[in-house]
Amino acid sequence: MVFKIIVIILFIANIVALGAALRALLKDQTDSSGKTVKYLTVRVILAVALLAVVAVGLITGQLGASAPWLSY
């Protein structure tokens, strides 16, 4: 259950960081301060963390695939 909550939090944080980067890009078209790059760097770090949490969850068995077309 903890892994699912962490995945949801990381996913939402990833979407928020992407929105913040878009807002910074639209607000300052020249991007002289580099805010867009900073926000996108945060997004990449969050995406890597999300992938790592999902991988650890799948390896440990805390997360699993429950798609109807997967029959084990």
N, C-alpha and C positions, 0 to 999 in steps of 0.2 A: 504494500500500500504506500509505503514511503517513496518508493521509486516512481510510482505513478504521480504523486503530488509534485515531486521534483521535476519530472518531465513536463508537467503542465505549467509549472512556474517558469521553467527555462523557455518553453515555447512562447508563453505570453511575453516574457522579457525580450525575446528575440523579435517579436512583432513590434513591441514598443520601441526598441532600438532602431528598427527599420523605419518606423514612422518618424522618429526623431531625426534620423538622417535625411529623410525626405523633406521634413519641415526646414531643417537647416539649409538644405540645398535650394529650396524654393525661396527662402527668406534672403539668402545672400548668394546671388548668382555667381559672383566671382570667387567665393569661398576662400578669401584671403586668410581667414583665421584657421582653416583646416578643421572646422567642426564636423563637416560631413565625413571626412576621413576618420576622425576619432569615433564617431558613432558607428560607422561601418566596421571599424576594428573591433569595437565592443560586440557588434552583431556576430562577427566571425568567431570571436572567443566564446560567445554564448552558444553558437551552433556546434562548435567542437565539444563544448561541455555537454550539450544535449546528446550528441552522438555517443560520447563516452559513457554517459549515464545509461542510455538505452543498451549499449553493448554490454556493460557490466550487469545490467538487469537481466538481459537475455542469457548471459553466461551462467549467472548464479541461479537462474530459474525464478527470480522474483517477477520478471515480466515474461509474457508468452504471447504467441500468436494464436488468436482464436477465430480466425477467418473460416467461414463455412467450407471453402474449397480446399482447406488444408486438413487432410485426414491422416493422422499419425497412427 
